[in-house]
Amino acid sequence: MRGELRPRAVALLLVGLVAAALPAERLPVTVFTSGDGLAGDSVTALLEDRTGLLWVGTSSGLSRFDGQAFTTYGEEDGLASGWVAKLVEDRRGTLWVLSGNAVVRMLEQRGPDGRLFTRCELAGAERRPPLFDLLEDAQGDLWLTAGPSL
């Protein structure tokens, strides 16, 4: 029994010594703020789309980061409000945004009114409680969750 434990103990000791001798890798951290072009300093949602762009929802709007700079979108671009609660890219590559208490869809190009997002009409909107979440299921259907009216 003692002979069986010795090779295992030596192997564990060697692994421990090698691991202790390796330097820890320090990953670079960059902090972005509204001063760098981010829509706001309070991040509420994140999404990396299929092309590798990073979409950042904030309490003040939506930003797209291409690795170099931010492009920011707000109500003038068609968002329902500055507050972005959720971002979803569907299987076709369309970006959906839960903004304020509405769902907006990103258009392929700006419309004649200059807007890049269009609001989706939801049945019973006048009686609808606050929206909380947005997701796509395996069949490609979008689902919303809502909470109690206050």
Biotite code that builds the C-alpha atoms (Angstrom):
import biotite.structure as struc

atoms = struc.array([
    struc.Atom([0.000, 0.000, 0.000], chain_id="A", res_id=1, res_name="MET", atom_name="CA", element="C"),
    struc.Atom([2.818, 2.374, 0.864], chain_id="A", res_id=2, res_name="ARG", atom_name="CA", element="C"),
    struc.Atom([4.561, 1.618, -2.437], chain_id="A", res_id=3, res_name="GLY", atom_name="CA", element="C"),
    struc.Atom([1.393, 2.496, -4.381], chain_id="A", res_id=4, res_name="GLU", atom_name="CA", element="C"),
    struc.Atom([0.962, 5.891, -2.713], chain_id="A", res_id=5, res_name="LEU", atom_name="CA", element="C"),
    struc.Atom([4.558, 7.046, -3.163], chain_id="A", res_id=6, res_name="ARG", atom_name="CA", element="C"),
    struc.Atom([4.483, 7.456, -7.016], chain_id="A", res_id=7, res_name="PRO", atom_name="CA", element="C"),
    struc.Atom([1.118, 9.251, -6.778], chain_id="A", res_id=8, res_name="ARG", atom_name="CA", element="C"),
    struc.Atom([2.371, 11.544, -4.040], chain_id="A", res_id=9, res_name="ALA", atom_name="CA", element="C"),
    struc.Atom([5.519, 12.347, -6.023], chain_id="A", res_id=10, res_name="VAL", atom_name="CA", element="C"),
    struc.Atom([3.434, 13.067, -9.155], chain_id="A", res_id=11, res_name="ALA", atom_name="CA", element="C"),
    struc.Atom([1.106, 15.382, -7.208], chain_id="A", res_id=12, res_name="LEU", atom_name="CA", element="C"),
    struc.Atom([4.073, 17.143, -5.633], chain_id="A", res_id=13, res_name="LEU", atom_name="CA", element="C"),
    struc.Atom([5.672, 17.694, -9.064], chain_id="A", res_id=14, res_name="LEU", atom_name="CA", element="C"),
    struc.Atom([2.415, 19.034, -10.514], chain_id="A", res_id=15, res_name="VAL", atom_name="CA", element="C"),
    struc.Atom([2.070, 21.380, -7.540], chain_id="A", res_id=16, res_name="GLY", atom_name="CA", element="C"),
    struc.Atom([5.646, 22.656, -7.898], chain_id="A", res_id=17, res_name="LEU", atom_name="CA", element="C"),
    struc.Atom([5.282, 23.239, -11.651], chain_id="A", res_id=18, res_name="VAL", atom_name="CA", element="C"),
    struc.Atom([1.964, 25.055, -11.187], chain_id="A", res_id=19, res_name="ALA", atom_name="CA", element="C"),
    struc.Atom([3.442, 27.238, -8.437], chain_id="A", res_id=20, res_name="ALA", atom_name="CA", element="C"),
    struc.Atom([6.395, 28.155, -10.649], chain_id="A", res_id=21, res_name="ALA", atom_name="CA", element="C"),
    struc.Atom([4.223, 29.344, -13.567], chain_id="A", res_id=22, res_name="LEU", atom_name="CA", element="C"),
    struc.Atom([3.472, 33.064, -13.526], chain_id="A", res_id=23, res_name="PRO", atom_name="CA", element="C"),
    struc.Atom([-0.162, 34.036, -13.241], chain_id="A", res_id=24, res_name="ALA", atom_name="CA", element="C"),
    struc.Atom([-1.522, 35.606, -16.397], chain_id="A", res_id=25, res_name="GLU", atom_name="CA", element="C"),
    struc.Atom([-2.821, 39.146, -15.967], chain_id="A", res_id=26, res_name="ARG", atom_name="CA", element="C"),
    struc.Atom([-5.508, 40.044, -18.435], chain_id="A", res_id=27, res_name="LEU", atom_name="CA", element="C"),
    struc.Atom([-5.762, 43.655, -19.551], chain_id="A", res_id=28, res_name="PRO", atom_name="CA", element="C"),
    struc.Atom([-8.826, 45.496, -18.298], chain_id="A", res_id=29, res_name="VAL", atom_name="CA", element="C"),
    struc.Atom([-10.168, 48.582, -20.015], chain_id="A", res_id=30, res_name="THR", atom_name="CA", element="C"),
    struc.Atom([-12.955, 50.613, -18.440], chain_id="A", res_id=31, res_name="VAL", atom_name="CA", element="C"),
    struc.Atom([-15.227, 52.500, -20.834], chain_id="A", res_id=32, res_name="PHE", atom_name="CA", element="C"),
    struc.Atom([-17.499, 55.337, -19.794], chain_id="A", res_id=33, res_name="THR", atom_name="CA", element="C"),
    struc.Atom([-19.757, 57.865, -21.457], chain_id="A", res_id=34, res_name="SER", atom_name="CA", element="C"),
    struc.Atom([-16.609, 59.933, -21.929], chain_id="A", res_id=35, res_name="GLY", atom_name="CA", element="C"),
    struc.Atom([-15.441, 57.256, -24.395], chain_id="A", res_id=36, res_name="ASP", atom_name="CA", element="C"),
    struc.Atom([-18.726, 57.393, -26.336], chain_id="A", res_id=37, res_name="GLY", atom_name="CA", element="C"),
    struc.Atom([-20.736, 54.803, -24.389], chain_id="A", res_id=38, res_name="LEU", atom_name="CA", element="C"),
    struc.Atom([-24.423, 55.814, -24.197], chain_id="A", res_id=39, res_name="ALA", atom_name="CA", element="C"),
    struc.Atom([-24.325, 55.850, -20.387], chain_id="A", res_id=40, res_name="GLY", atom_name="CA", element="C"),
    struc.Atom([-22.285, 54.696, -17.423], chain_id="A", res_id=41, res_name="ASP", atom_name="CA", element="C"),
    struc.Atom([-24.938, 52.291, -16.087], chain_id="A", res_id=42, res_name="SER", atom_name="CA", element="C"),
    struc.Atom([-24.823, 49.109, -18.206], chain_id="A", res_id=43, res_name="VAL", atom_name="CA", element="C"),
    struc.Atom([-28.099, 47.167, -18.225], chain_id="A", res_id=44, res_name="THR", atom_name="CA", element="C"),
    struc.Atom([-27.635, 44.640, -21.062], chain_id="A", res_id=45, res_name="ALA", atom_name="CA", element="C"),
    struc.Atom([-24.848, 43.119, -23.193], chain_id="A", res_id=46, res_name="LEU", atom_name="CA", element="C"),
    struc.Atom([-24.901, 41.149, -26.444], chain_id="A", res_id=47, res_name="LEU", atom_name="CA", element="C"),
    struc.Atom([-22.171, 40.008, -28.812], chain_id="A", res_id=48, res_name="GLU", atom_name="CA", element="C"),
    struc.Atom([-23.799, 39.560, -32.214], chain_id="A", res_id=49, res_name="ASP", atom_name="CA", element="C"),
    struc.Atom([-22.894, 36.985, -34.845], chain_id="A", res_id=50, res_name="ARG", atom_name="CA", element="C"),
    struc.Atom([-20.490, 39.420, -36.535], chain_id="A", res_id=51, res_name="THR", atom_name="CA", element="C"),
    struc.Atom([-18.546, 40.009, -33.313], chain_id="A", res_id=52, res_name="GLY", atom_name="CA", element="C"),
    struc.Atom([-19.912, 43.474, -32.559], chain_id="A", res_id=53, res_name="LEU", atom_name="CA", element="C"),
    struc.Atom([-20.632, 44.195, -28.897], chain_id="A", res_id=54, res_name="LEU", atom_name="CA", element="C"),
    struc.Atom([-23.996, 45.837, -28.158], chain_id="A", res_id=55, res_name="TRP", atom_name="CA", element="C"),
    struc.Atom([-24.221, 47.610, -24.806], chain_id="A", res_id=56, res_name="VAL", atom_name="CA", element="C"),
    struc.Atom([-27.593, 48.611, -23.376], chain_id="A", res_id=57, res_name="GLY", atom_name="CA", element="C"),
    struc.Atom([-27.489, 51.324, -20.742], chain_id="A", res_id=58, res_name="THR", atom_name="CA", element="C"),
    struc.Atom([-29.939, 53.384, -18.741], chain_id="A", res_id=59, res_name="SER", atom_name="CA", element="C"),
    struc.Atom([-29.320, 56.191, -21.248], chain_id="A", res_id=60, res_name="SER", atom_name="CA", element="C"),
    struc.Atom([-29.405, 54.422, -24.624], chain_id="A", res_id=61, res_name="GLY", atom_name="CA", element="C"),
    struc.Atom([-27.791, 51.743, -26.744], chain_id="A", res_id=62, res_name="LEU", atom_name="CA", element="C"),
    struc.Atom([-24.193, 51.575, -27.977], chain_id="A", res_id=63, res_name="SER", atom_name="CA", element="C"),
    struc.Atom([-22.458, 49.368, -30.524], chain_id="A", res_id=64, res_name="ARG", atom_name="CA", element="C"),
    struc.Atom([-18.733, 48.730, -30.023], chain_id="A", res_id=65, res_name="PHE", atom_name="CA", element="C"),
    struc.Atom([-16.665, 47.554, -32.998], chain_id="A", res_id=66, res_name="ASP", atom_name="CA", element="C"),
    struc.Atom([-13.435, 47.110, -31.027], chain_id="A", res_id=67, res_name="GLY", atom_name="CA", element="C"),
    struc.Atom([-12.299, 50.663, -31.720], chain_id="A", res_id=68, res_name="GLN", atom_name="CA", element="C"),
    struc.Atom([-15.178, 53.075, -31.110], chain_id="A", res_id=69, res_name="ALA", atom_name="CA", element="C"),
    struc.Atom([-18.773, 53.311, -29.942], chain_id="A", res_id=70, res_name="PHE", atom_name="CA", element="C"),
    struc.Atom([-21.776, 54.223, -32.076], chain_id="A", res_id=71, res_name="THR", atom_name="CA", element="C"),
    struc.Atom([-24.650, 55.334, -29.862], chain_id="A", res_id=72, res_name="THR", atom_name="CA", element="C"),
    struc.Atom([-28.400, 55.148, -30.479], chain_id="A", res_id=73, res_name="TYR", atom_name="CA", element="C"),
    struc.Atom([-31.258, 56.812, -28.617], chain_id="A", res_id=74, res_name="GLY", atom_name="CA", element="C"),
    struc.Atom([-34.881, 57.810, -28.904], chain_id="A", res_id=75, res_name="GLU", atom_name="CA", element="C"),
    struc.Atom([-34.143, 59.895, -32.014], chain_id="A", res_id=76, res_name="GLU", atom_name="CA", element="C"),
    struc.Atom([-33.091, 56.617, -33.691], chain_id="A", res_id=77, res_name="ASP", atom_name="CA", element="C"),
    struc.Atom([-36.360, 54.894, -32.742], chain_id="A", res_id=78, res_name="GLY", atom_name="CA", element="C"),
    struc.Atom([-35.703, 53.441, -29.293], chain_id="A", res_id=79, res_name="LEU", atom_name="CA", element="C"),
    struc.Atom([-38.833, 53.666, -27.135], chain_id="A", res_id=80, res_name="ALA", atom_name="CA", element="C"),
    struc.Atom([-36.801, 55.205, -24.298], chain_id="A", res_id=81, res_name="SER", atom_name="CA", element="C"),
    struc.Atom([-33.215, 55.559, -23.172], chain_id="A", res_id=82, res_name="GLY", atom_name="CA", element="C"),
    struc.Atom([-33.562, 52.588, -20.813], chain_id="A", res_id=83, res_name="TRP", atom_name="CA", element="C"),
    struc.Atom([-32.460, 49.343, -22.511], chain_id="A", res_id=84, res_name="VAL", atom_name="CA", element="C"),
    struc.Atom([-33.415, 46.268, -20.489], chain_id="A", res_id=85, res_name="ALA", atom_name="CA", element="C"),
    struc.Atom([-32.658, 43.396, -22.877], chain_id="A", res_id=86, res_name="LYS", atom_name="CA", element="C"),
    struc.Atom([-30.965, 42.679, -26.215], chain_id="A", res_id=87, res_name="LEU", atom_name="CA", element="C"),
    struc.Atom([-31.704, 39.635, -28.380], chain_id="A", res_id=88, res_name="VAL", atom_name="CA", element="C"),
    struc.Atom([-30.357, 38.666, -31.796], chain_id="A", res_id=89, res_name="GLU", atom_name="CA", element="C"),
    struc.Atom([-32.724, 36.230, -33.512], chain_id="A", res_id=90, res_name="ASP", atom_name="CA", element="C"),
    struc.Atom([-31.695, 33.388, -35.795], chain_id="A", res_id=91, res_name="ARG", atom_name="CA", element="C"),
    struc.Atom([-32.009, 35.666, -38.840], chain_id="A", res_id=92, res_name="ARG", atom_name="CA", element="C"),
    struc.Atom([-29.590, 38.179, -37.314], chain_id="A", res_id=93, res_name="GLY", atom_name="CA", element="C"),
    struc.Atom([-32.213, 40.780, -36.441], chain_id="A", res_id=94, res_name="THR", atom_name="CA", element="C"),
    struc.Atom([-31.527, 42.781, -33.271], chain_id="A", res_id=95, res_name="LEU", atom_name="CA", element="C"),
    struc.Atom([-34.488, 43.148, -30.885], chain_id="A", res_id=96, res_name="TRP", atom_name="CA", element="C"),
    struc.Atom([-34.379, 45.603, -28.004], chain_id="A", res_id=97, res_name="VAL", atom_name="CA", element="C"),
    struc.Atom([-36.557, 45.767, -24.914], chain_id="A", res_id=98, res_name="LEU", atom_name="CA", element="C"),
    struc.Atom([-36.510, 49.526, -24.440], chain_id="A", res_id=99, res_name="SER", atom_name="CA", element="C"),
    struc.Atom([-38.642, 51.221, -21.815], chain_id="A", res_id=100, res_name="GLY", atom_name="CA", element="C"),
    struc.Atom([-41.886, 49.262, -21.895], chain_id="A", res_id=101, res_name="ASN", atom_name="CA", element="C"),
    struc.Atom([-41.758, 48.460, -25.604], chain_id="A", res_id=102, res_name="ALA", atom_name="CA", element="C"),
    struc.Atom([-40.032, 46.110, -28.020], chain_id="A", res_id=103, res_name="VAL", atom_name="CA", element="C"),
    struc.Atom([-38.187, 47.638, -30.955], chain_id="A", res_id=104, res_name="VAL", atom_name="CA", element="C"),
    struc.Atom([-36.576, 45.936, -33.922], chain_id="A", res_id=105, res_name="ARG", atom_name="CA", element="C"),
    struc.Atom([-33.479, 47.162, -35.727], chain_id="A", res_id=106, res_name="MET", atom_name="CA", element="C"),
    struc.Atom([-34.064, 47.782, -39.425], chain_id="A", res_id=107, res_name="LEU", atom_name="CA", element="C"),
    struc.Atom([-31.564, 46.775, -42.112], chain_id="A", res_id=108, res_name="GLU", atom_name="CA", element="C"),
    struc.Atom([-31.191, 50.459, -42.995], chain_id="A", res_id=109, res_name="GLN", atom_name="CA", element="C"),
    struc.Atom([-32.575, 53.751, -41.754], chain_id="A", res_id=110, res_name="ARG", atom_name="CA", element="C"),
    struc.Atom([-36.144, 54.490, -42.750], chain_id="A", res_id=111, res_name="GLY", atom_name="CA", element="C"),
    struc.Atom([-37.314, 57.627, -44.570], chain_id="A", res_id=112, res_name="PRO", atom_name="CA", element="C"),
    struc.Atom([-37.776, 59.286, -41.167], chain_id="A", res_id=113, res_name="ASP", atom_name="CA", element="C"),
    struc.Atom([-34.115, 58.605, -40.315], chain_id="A", res_id=114, res_name="GLY", atom_name="CA", element="C"),
    struc.Atom([-34.923, 56.008, -37.664], chain_id="A", res_id=115, res_name="ARG", atom_name="CA", element="C"),
    struc.Atom([-32.988, 52.755, -37.439], chain_id="A", res_id=116, res_name="LEU", atom_name="CA", element="C"),
    struc.Atom([-35.391, 51.051, -35.003], chain_id="A", res_id=117, res_name="PHE", atom_name="CA", element="C"),
    struc.Atom([-39.119, 50.460, -35.329], chain_id="A", res_id=118, res_name="THR", atom_name="CA", element="C"),
    struc.Atom([-41.532, 49.840, -32.482], chain_id="A", res_id=119, res_name="ARG", atom_name="CA", element="C"),
    struc.Atom([-43.456, 46.558, -32.521], chain_id="A", res_id=120, res_name="CYS", atom_name="CA", element="C"),
    struc.Atom([-47.141, 46.821, -31.801], chain_id="A", res_id=121, res_name="GLU", atom_name="CA", element="C"),
    struc.Atom([-48.242, 44.454, -29.041], chain_id="A", res_id=122, res_name="LEU", atom_name="CA", element="C"),
    struc.Atom([-51.828, 43.360, -28.459], chain_id="A", res_id=123, res_name="ALA", atom_name="CA", element="C"),
    struc.Atom([-53.379, 44.844, -25.325], chain_id="A", res_id=124, res_name="GLY", atom_name="CA", element="C"),
    struc.Atom([-50.662, 47.484, -25.033], chain_id="A", res_id=125, res_name="ALA", atom_name="CA", element="C"),
    struc.Atom([-52.919, 49.867, -23.121], chain_id="A", res_id=126, res_name="GLU", atom_name="CA", element="C"),
    struc.Atom([-53.472, 47.275, -20.355], chain_id="A", res_id=127, res_name="ARG", atom_name="CA", element="C"),
    struc.Atom([-50.058, 45.614, -20.472], chain_id="A", res_id=128, res_name="ARG", atom_name="CA", element="C"),
    struc.Atom([-48.007, 45.363, -17.265], chain_id="A", res_id=129, res_name="PRO", atom_name="CA", element="C"),
    struc.Atom([-44.310, 46.312, -17.334], chain_id="A", res_id=130, res_name="PRO", atom_name="CA", element="C"),
    struc.Atom([-42.146, 44.112, -19.574], chain_id="A", res_id=131, res_name="LEU", atom_name="CA", element="C"),
    struc.Atom([-39.198, 42.337, -17.952], chain_id="A", res_id=132, res_name="PHE", atom_name="CA", element="C"),
    struc.Atom([-37.584, 39.941, -20.389], chain_id="A", res_id=133, res_name="ASP", atom_name="CA", element="C"),
    struc.Atom([-37.343, 39.003, -24.065], chain_id="A", res_id=134, res_name="LEU", atom_name="CA", element="C"),
    struc.Atom([-36.059, 35.746, -25.524], chain_id="A", res_id=135, res_name="LEU", atom_name="CA", element="C"),
    struc.Atom([-36.193, 33.572, -28.632], chain_id="A", res_id=136, res_name="GLU", atom_name="CA", element="C"),
    struc.Atom([-37.165, 29.909, -28.355], chain_id="A", res_id=137, res_name="ASP", atom_name="CA", element="C"),
    struc.Atom([-35.858, 26.978, -30.407], chain_id="A", res_id=138, res_name="ALA", atom_name="CA", element="C"),
    struc.Atom([-38.619, 27.488, -33.014], chain_id="A", res_id=139, res_name="GLN", atom_name="CA", element="C"),
    struc.Atom([-37.621, 31.113, -33.575], chain_id="A", res_id=140, res_name="GLY", atom_name="CA", element="C"),
    struc.Atom([-40.584, 32.619, -31.723], chain_id="A", res_id=141, res_name="ASP", atom_name="CA", element="C"),
    struc.Atom([-39.971, 35.656, -29.506], chain_id="A", res_id=142, res_name="LEU", atom_name="CA", element="C"),
    struc.Atom([-41.373, 35.597, -25.982], chain_id="A", res_id=143, res_name="TRP", atom_name="CA", element="C"),
    struc.Atom([-41.931, 38.439, -23.538], chain_id="A", res_id=144, res_name="LEU", atom_name="CA", element="C"),
    struc.Atom([-42.337, 38.224, -19.803], chain_id="A", res_id=145, res_name="THR", atom_name="CA", element="C"),
    struc.Atom([-44.196, 40.855, -17.862], chain_id="A", res_id=146, res_name="ALA", atom_name="CA", element="C"),
    struc.Atom([-44.755, 41.661, -14.221], chain_id="A", res_id=147, res_name="GLY", atom_name="CA", element="C"),
    struc.Atom([-47.663, 42.971, -12.217], chain_id="A", res_id=148, res_name="PRO", atom_name="CA", element="C"),
    struc.Atom([-48.903, 46.478, -12.862], chain_id="A", res_id=149, res_name="SER", atom_name="CA", element="C"),
    struc.Atom([-47.949, 48.888, -10.127], chain_id="A", res_id=150, res_name="LEU", atom_name="CA", element="C"),
])
